[in-house]
Amino acid sequence: MAVLAAAAGFAATPIQVTLDASGKVLACEGAKISDIVASFGKGVSPSIAFSFAPEVKGAATLVVKGLPPKNWILHEGMFSLGKYTIEELAAGVTIAEPVAARMVLDKNTAPAKTKDNIEWLGKRLVRVKSTLDGTEQPCYFWAPEKAKTEAVPLIVGLHTWSADYLQLNHYKTVFAYAEKAGWVFVGPNFRGPNKTPQACGSDYAVQDIVDAVNYAKAKVKVDPARVYIIGGSGGGHMTLLMLGRHPEVFAAGAAFCPISDVARWHGDSLEKHPGRGKGYAMMLESACGGTPAEKPEEYRHRSPLTWLARAKEQGVPAYVCTGIHDGWKGSVPVGHSFRAFNALADAKDRFSEDDIAYIEANQAVPEALAFKGKDPFYDAKMRVHLRRTSGCARLTIFEGGHGGNFQAGFDFLSRQRKGQPIDWSLPATGKGENEALSR
């Protein structure tokens, strides 16, 4: 199967990508499109996904040949470009606008205001050179005026598992808080959707986040004792991984509905179970080069549980929360959050595997573990079912699915200082919101 793309300015030299019947990339000439994945088979909607290289501008024509006669959904990154027959793909699909002009938010959010999104992106998008492979990586950067003369906190906002830097709804949430609080904001791409070897918690993805922080520090004054990181789903996975891989950088992190063990999640995703999807297992196999049995070290290296002991040793606190129905109404069983907590908690406060199994199976908390207190960031609709604080972690299980509470996370982060005792206190008042997270 061959894929040809003629981008503006490169019409005389079309880009050609050759894949085998399974969708694996065999060769790529021109290298202006990447992350080519063709997905099809039992239980999978036929789809073709690709990403333009950051420097590609303007129109492009995509020609696809050699696929079975199905209706194929074409994706650029996380954005659907429509459904096409094999005949239409063979004739060529013209993509007439830069990606920013086609941006739409997912179905769970309000319709995108395209002009506003383009303006937002244009004011904040920079390129940060990777210190690992020298590539220019897209990243959002913003700093308040006062950061020119005085050191201020910095917050890193992350996209979700299947997304990239164009997932503006999550970046905007973090940016809005940074702007109000007078903090520096960075939003790295960390190699985009977690379906390639350079994404999914790789050394490249990890370094991209460190490079983004260092880029900000070189531009403005940043308080090194107040560097924070926050994200949900795949961003929660990366938040926990960064706390473990680079505890010297971060003062605290907030992780919502995170994946803490990618090998376990591979198995979770293959189960016939509401909310699960084997597409995530396929993404993991593409990123890790095989199954957990075939590539155990790759899965171990990309899993937060492998590294969180380092965060515990250095006392870097984590706010971990998820909805009790995740794994049923969502793709990540709540056990991932419990096990992340266990890795950071004192031994006497860890949850047993029996308790975790009961909560996952019943979407309910045993009475002995039920939360009896109050938290101003969680109202009756989002009531807290379970809360435990120990070591350098706080775990909150609330009424909801695959989501998080960014306002609660922001408040927690704002109270932490590197080298100071962890501040677990809560304000007298607060307003939280259950933000359903894209996967």
Stockholm file with secondary structure:
# STOCKHOLM 1.0

chainA/1-439         MAVLAAAAGFAATPIQVTLDASGKVLACEGAKISDIVASFGKGVSPSIAFSFAPEVKGAATLVVKGLPPKNWILHEGMFSLGKYTIEELAAGVTIAEPVAARMVLDKNTAPAKTKDNIEWLGKRLVRVKSTLDGTEQPCYFWAPEKAKTEAVPLIVGLHTWSADYLQLNHYKTVFAYAEKAGWVFVGPNFRGPNKTPQACGSDYAVQDIVDAVNYAKAKVKVDPARVYIIGGSGGGHMTLLMLGRHPEVFAAGAAFCPISDVARWHGDSLEKHPGRGKGYAMMLESACGGTPAEKPEEYRHRSPLTWLARAKEQGVPAYVCTGIHDGWKGSVPVGHSFRAFNALADAKDRFSEDDIAYIEANQAVPEALAFKGKDPFYDAKMRVHLRRTSGCARLTIFEGGHGGNFQAGFDFLSRQRKGQPIDWSLPATGKGENEALSR
#=GR chainA/1-439 SS CEEEEEETTCTTSCEEEEECTTSCEEEEESCSEEEEEEEEETTEEEEEEEEECTTCCSCEEEEEESCCSSEEEEEETTEEEEEEEHHHHHHCEEECSCGGGGCCCCTTSCCCCHHHHHHHHHHHEEEEECTTTCCEEEEEEECCGGGGTSCEEEEEECCCTTCCTTCHHHHHHHHHHHHHHTCEEEEECTTSSTTSTTSTTCHHHHHHHHHHHHHHHHHSCEEEEEEEEEEETHHHHHHHHHHHHCTTTCSEEEEESCCCCHHHHHHHHHSCCTTCCHHHHHHHHHHHTSCTTTCHHHHHHTCHHHHHHHHHHTTCCEEEEEETTTTTSSSSCTHHHHHHHHHHSCGGGCCCHHHHHHHHHHSSCCGGGCCCSCCTTCCGGGCEEEEEEETTEEEEEESSSSEECHHHHHHHHHTCCTTSCCCCCCCSCCCCCCEECCC
#=GC SS_cons         CEEEEEETTCTTSCEEEEECTTSCEEEEESCSEEEEEEEEETTEEEEEEEEECTTCCSCEEEEEESCCSSEEEEEETTEEEEEEEHHHHHHCEEECSCGGGGCCCCTTSCCCCHHHHHHHHHHHEEEEECTTTCCEEEEEEECCGGGGTSCEEEEEECCCTTCCTTCHHHHHHHHHHHHHHTCEEEEECTTSSTTSTTSTTCHHHHHHHHHHHHHHHHHSCEEEEEEEEEEETHHHHHHHHHHHHCTTTCSEEEEESCCCCHHHHHHHHHSCCTTCCHHHHHHHHHHHTSCTTTCHHHHHHTCHHHHHHHHHHTTCCEEEEEETTTTTSSSSCTHHHHHHHHHHSCGGGCCCHHHHHHHHHHSSCCGGGCCCSCCTTCCGGGCEEEEEEETTEEEEEESSSSEECHHHHHHHHHTCCTTSCCCCCCCSCCCCCCEECCC
//
